[in-house]
Amino acid sequence: MVSRLKDRIHAALDRHLPEQRLYLKSDEGMRFIRLRPGTQATILIGGALFIGWTTIVTSIFLIDTISAGSVRQQAEREQIVYRERLNAISAERDANLAAAHAAQQRFTVAMREVSDMQSRLLASEERRRELETAVDVIQGTLRRTMTERDEARTEAARYLAELESETGEIRTAAGRQRDIEATLDMLALALADTAGERDAAHNSEAEAYALVDQLQYEAALTRDRSERIFSQIEEAVAMSMQPLEEMFNATGLPTDQIIDQVRRGYSGQGGPLMPIMSTSGEPPDEFTLRANEVFGVLDDLNVYRLAAEQLPVSFPVQGSYRLSSPFGPRSGRMHEGTDLAGARGTPILATADGVVTFAGTQSGYGNMIEIRHAFGLTTRYAHLSRIRVSEGERVSRGDRIGDMGNTGRSTGPHLHYEVRRDGRPTNPMTFIRAGQDVF
């Protein structure tokens, strides 16, 4: 069976591919090469396979070239859109910073006016109390003077009655008359002095009441001015507090725990901010309660700012860059940071206050810096061409800590930036986007 199949195949090859001879002539003679049908079939099949393989490879190469061109154009368009978005965000951030600065200036002016107004109000209150005391003294003096006048009149009437009754005293009528006249003159002088003191007391009392009315009017104006100032202060504080609250909400961090930790760190004498309005043991008035409430909100605002200074919410690259790889799965593995590509030597900045815990070479990361921040957060800066800090060094937000490079497992100059919370990787762009309206 197999032999018959082979015979049929050979017969078919002989019909279509008869044996050929290839003659080669040389000085030594004539030679030829015999090409059997099987050899010819092998050559034809091999040539066809080679041509087909070449065609397929060429097609794949052309398809890859066309696809690469489309992807590159799409990447360029996305890069342009991303740059425009960054410019818009930068402009919005500048506008927010300008508004916050203006609100801070208004707050400073308002606080200065509140202080001056409080001083004037306290001085007016003290003056009013002195005038009330003076009025009480004058009224007491007037009542005493009137009592003495009535007693003098009673004494004069008694003397006149004795004179008229002729009591039989040893003195003559003329002597008694002279004594009575002298007594009457003395009483007349006393009454005149008393009347003058009474008139002066009435005048002083009228002036005191007029001054009290004036002080009450000034106090009303002061309260109205205080109301406007407090409204401006409360508006400025609300404007300053809103972006900070939005930033903490965007990061997803436990805000209450962070604020409590910051307060414990600043729980020494004075604290971050303490109310300056004192009631001196007296029941607090509405002005004092409202002022202390404003100072309480300012205390919260200050604590929020102290906490924000310790969060890695600023941008780590100073200069031109592009986002080359985001946080998340990549090629079947987890990419635990964000890659920001740029020119070699681009300045790399610390994104928050902290302490350098590692500054050296690490497998895969190349030249790397790790900084420990508050609240269990750490940041990593990898593939650097130069390290500008050392272990144990304390850095502040915005300090230049290194230069962008291509060390370690890297395909080009870029920064591999990580944010870790209690050792677990977190998307760095969550913190960066949260801080755009604050820093």
PyMOL commands that set and color helices and strands:
alter all, ss='L'
color gray80, all
select helices_A, chain A and resi 2-16+37-165+173-251+255-265+286-309+428-434
alter helices_A, ss='H'
color red, helices_A
select strands_A, chain A and resi 20-26+29-35+322-325+328-330+333-335+338-341+347-349+354-362+366-372+377-387+394-395+400-404+414-421+424-426
alter strands_A, ss='S'
color yellow, strands_A
deselect
rebuild
show_as cartoon
